[in-house]
Amino acid sequence: MEQGAKSRGGRPWSFDRDQAIEIAMRLFWRHGYEGVSIGDLTKAIGVAPPSLYAAFGSKAGLYLEALNRYEQTLGLLDVTSIGSATSLAEAVRRLLEAAVKAVTHPDRELGCMISSGMIACHSEHAPLARDAASRRDAMRKRIAQALRPFADKNEVHRLARHLAAVMQGISIQARDGATRAELQEIIEDVVSGVAARFPRARRRR
């Protein structure tokens, strides 16, 4: 879809709005919200600031659209990876291995845009930080729901909070350069702990 806005001379600036969101997503993912300026965005997208503001309202508006794009596509929590797992430990392994694969994918930016996003920011960006926290909380709830067939409600919610923290740490370590093999060691430790704590947690029929 083409988005137009007029330059000072009256000539319309046109750009592909969908492509602009994709470019912005990559920039914000790599550098964080505060690490990307309007100048960075307009240069990468190839438009003047008035066109950007006309299309998205503000840098924050573009960031939220980029975050939505990420969450709905590349950052979607792959709970389907649990698949036909028959035990809680196996389900946890599959979930964490899918997470590691996502944050170390060679064709993408490292880490998770949601897990690592807006952890610390200027007070004027507090609404964006609250939005990021809300998305992380929703992710934790999806983990709990995915593990519900293996244990009771209280157990899976407690475990989901633990796994969400592990995934957040995995995301940060991936950004710091940890390899998939190194992150797999973390998975092995977590899975061993789950197996020891829930030795009889099998999929309920």
Beta strands, then each sheet from edge to edge (+ up, - down):
strand 1: 2-6
strand 2: 12-16
sheet 1: 1+ 2-
end
